[in-house]
Amino acid sequence: MLILNMELKKLLLTLHKTIELQEMEDISQEKMAKRINVSHSTYRDYRRGINEPMAMKALLNMLNMVSDDEIIKIVRKWKK
């Protein structure tokens, strides 16, 4: 469970940064939380590795915001 938490935290951070790069702007945790339809405190908890099942749902919502090529890059990086 702890290993999954660490990986999920890293994936969320990587996706957040990828979305920022794609949109060429900084996106606060609060703004990202609104975009994936959760509260700021909930998103912060996801980034801390708390509430895995809901964090996975947020991860999927964030994956929907990036291109297929970016998803492939993120998954390949995660596998390493």
Backbone torsions as a table, in degrees:
resi	resn	phi	psi	omega
1	MET	NA	-44.1	180.0
2	LEU	-63.0	-39.3	178.4
3	ILE	-63.2	-44.0	178.2
4	LEU	-61.3	-41.8	177.3
5	ASN	-56.1	-47.2	-178.7
6	MET	-63.3	-44.1	-179.6
7	GLU	-65.7	-41.9	180.0
8	LEU	-64.9	-41.7	177.1
9	LYS	-59.9	-44.3	179.7
10	LYS	-64.9	-40.9	178.5
11	LEU	-63.1	-43.6	178.8
12	LEU	-62.2	-43.2	178.6
13	LEU	-64.4	-44.6	179.5
14	THR	-61.2	-44.1	178.5
15	LEU	-64.2	-42.3	179.5
16	HIS	-58.4	-48.0	-179.6
17	LYS	-66.1	-37.1	178.3
18	THR	-63.7	-42.6	178.6
19	ILE	-64.5	-40.5	176.8
20	GLU	-60.4	-45.9	179.3
21	LEU	-62.5	-43.5	-179.2
22	GLN	-61.0	-40.2	-177.0
23	GLU	-93.4	-2.6	179.1
24	MET	53.3	46.1	175.9
25	GLU	-158.1	153.0	174.2
26	ASP	-75.0	138.4	178.8
27	ILE	-123.5	118.0	-179.9
28	SER	-67.7	161.2	175.6
29	GLN	-60.4	-37.7	-179.7
30	GLU	-63.4	-42.9	179.8
31	LYS	-67.0	-41.1	179.0
32	MET	-64.1	-40.4	178.5
33	ALA	-57.7	-44.5	178.6
34	LYS	-62.7	-39.3	-177.4
35	ARG	-66.7	-31.1	179.6
36	ILE	-100.9	9.4	172.1
37	ASN	65.9	44.5	172.9
38	VAL	-133.9	165.7	178.0
39	SER	-74.3	159.9	178.8
40	HIS	-59.8	-43.6	-179.2
41	SER	-64.3	-34.7	177.9
42	THR	-65.9	-46.4	179.2
43	TYR	-62.1	-41.2	177.8
44	ARG	-60.2	-42.1	177.8
45	ASP	-62.7	-40.7	177.1
46	TYR	-58.3	-44.2	-178.4
47	ARG	-67.4	-22.0	176.6
48	ARG	-87.7	-7.0	179.9
49	GLY	91.8	18.4	179.9
50	ILE	-99.8	139.5	176.1
51	ASN	68.3	63.2	-177.3
52	GLU	-53.0	-49.2	-176.4
53	PRO	-58.8	-43.6	179.3
54	MET	-72.6	-32.8	177.1
55	ALA	-64.5	-36.3	178.2
56	MET	-64.0	-38.1	177.1
57	LYS	-63.8	-41.9	177.5
58	ALA	-63.2	-40.5	178.0
59	LEU	-58.2	-45.0	179.1
60	LEU	-63.7	-39.2	176.9
61	ASN	-63.3	-39.8	179.4
62	MET	-69.6	-37.3	177.0
63	LEU	-60.1	-30.8	178.3
64	ASN	-67.0	-16.1	-177.9
65	MET	-89.8	-7.6	-177.1
66	VAL	-117.4	163.6	-178.3
67	SER	-72.5	163.5	177.6
68	ASP	-59.4	-40.0	179.3
69	ASP	-61.5	-40.6	178.6
70	GLU	-66.6	-38.4	177.7
71	ILE	-61.1	-44.1	179.6
72	ILE	-61.7	-43.9	178.5
73	LYS	-60.2	-44.8	-178.1
74	ILE	-64.6	-44.1	-179.6
75	VAL	-65.2	-42.3	178.3
76	ARG	-63.6	-41.3	178.1
77	LYS	-64.4	-40.6	180.0
78	TRP	-64.7	-37.4	-178.7
79	LYS	-66.2	-28.0	-179.9
80	LYS	-71.9	NA	NA
